[in-house]
Amino acid sequence: MSPLPTPSPGTSRSSAFRRRPAWASRNYTLLTGAAVVTNLGSHGALIAAAFAVLDAGGSGGDVGLVAAARTLPLVLFLLIGGAIADRIPRHHVMVAANILNCLSQAAFAVLVLAGDPQLWQMMLLTALCGTGTAFFNPAAEGMLLSSVSGEHSNRAFALFRMAMNGAGIGGAALGGAMIAAMGPGWVLALDAAAFAVAGALRAFLDVGRVAERTSGGGLLADLREGWVEFRSRPWLWSIVLQFSVVVAVVGAAEAVYGPLVARDQLGGPAPWGLALAFFGVGTIGGAVLMMVWKPRRLLLVGTLCVFPLALPSAGLAVPLPVWGLCAVMFVSGTAIEVFGVSWMTTMHQEIPEEMFSRVSAYDWFGSLSMLPLATAVAGPVESAIGRTSALWGCAALVVLVTAAVLLVPDVRHMTRKPPKPTQGAVPATATSSPADSSPAGV
């Protein structure tokens, strides 16, 4: 960041010593701060939910059922959430979703702290939390995309993702320590409080200058419009199809095969936890890189950076020693962050503002659609062909679908466009340039 300018005689102390860069608007700051708070809570809560099931006498299969209860409504309601977020003010959807998440996690915490929670109760509350996330994600992505404009968008996307990833690493570490010291119930309670704080921050978003959106001809009509927008762009649907496979096989490798390899060949869970930590550090490194690097061919660079996602599965198949596995996890974390920022920049410059949430919903839906199936069949596939073959298969699928996407001309030739006037973005102040921000992820 460049040094602060020397204030002129007429410059106020508050403007001379502003606490954020000139391009970081009030909305961007609120959205980033709220995302940090929720990631601190939610990453610890994911661990806490698993231990709550185990502490109640559940099995590994029961842990999987609770995880599936969160994922299923997330997939089912994403498209509806995207259509609603493009019909009514997005920050209203975000705050309402945060309230639902807060209440469901608070009830989960009370249930665990009171003792003897039943499996169906934990599944129900987790499903409510997944439902809130399904409505929140498209609205949040649309809100953040519409808050970005100008030449600093690349930096804003990278900084936002870096903040989220850093909070996720810290939240997982804090959650693990709290579970060991106080039990999972208090971590779930902390997650509920985090949702309450984040919802309060998002309630202060300034939408006064955002152009009002017409509601269209109904929810189904809005969904059809979003689908037409989605399918009319080959670069968009081809990469979403690619990630439906990539997310599925990488998720299966990390959630199922990684812990098994660590247990049987690397000495226990600690090495796998260390490798995952290196992946997180890699994502932060990738975000730092993208704050200064602006590749001209956005999707070509981003897609080339998907190939390294095959490395962790290949490393587990060998298997590499712990230091080697940490190295490939760091590289893959860095690479996926380069893709993420490039993807968000492309979405921001190519998708009309009034379509942000609906297109984002189709993106999320497509990318996550095969994940529950992949994690469910990972065990039977291992039994049928062996763990090593299954892992090599995961790596091969990542390479094959990524190579296929490079055959799409728009993916190879899409270029960064020069900054254009704000499309519905909220100016930082009357005297400063518009802000930049945006989420997304795989």
Buried (B, 14 or more C-beta within 10 A) or exposed (E): EEEEEEEEEEEEEEEEEEEEBBBBBBBBBBBBBBBBBBBBBBBBBBBBBBBBBBBBEBEEEBBBBBBBBBBBBBBBBBBBBBBBBBBEBBBBBBBBBBBBBBBBBBBBBBBBBEEEBEBEBBBBBBBBBBBBBBBBBBBBBBBBBBBBBBEBBBBBBBBBBBBBBBBBBBBBBBBBEBBEEEBBBBBBBBBBBBBBBBBEBBBEBBBEEBEEBEEBEEBEEBBBBBBEBBEEBEBBBBBBBBBBBBBBBBBBBBBBBBBBBBEEEBEEEEBBBBBBBBBBBBBBBBBBBBBEBBBEBBBBBBBBBBBBBBBBBBBBBBBBEBEBBBBBBBBBBBBBBBBBBBBBBBBBBBBEBBBBBBBBBBBBBBBBBBBBEBBEBBBEBBEEEEBBEBBBBBBBBBBEBBEEBBEBEBBBEBEBEEBEEBBBBBBBEEEBBBBBBBBBBB
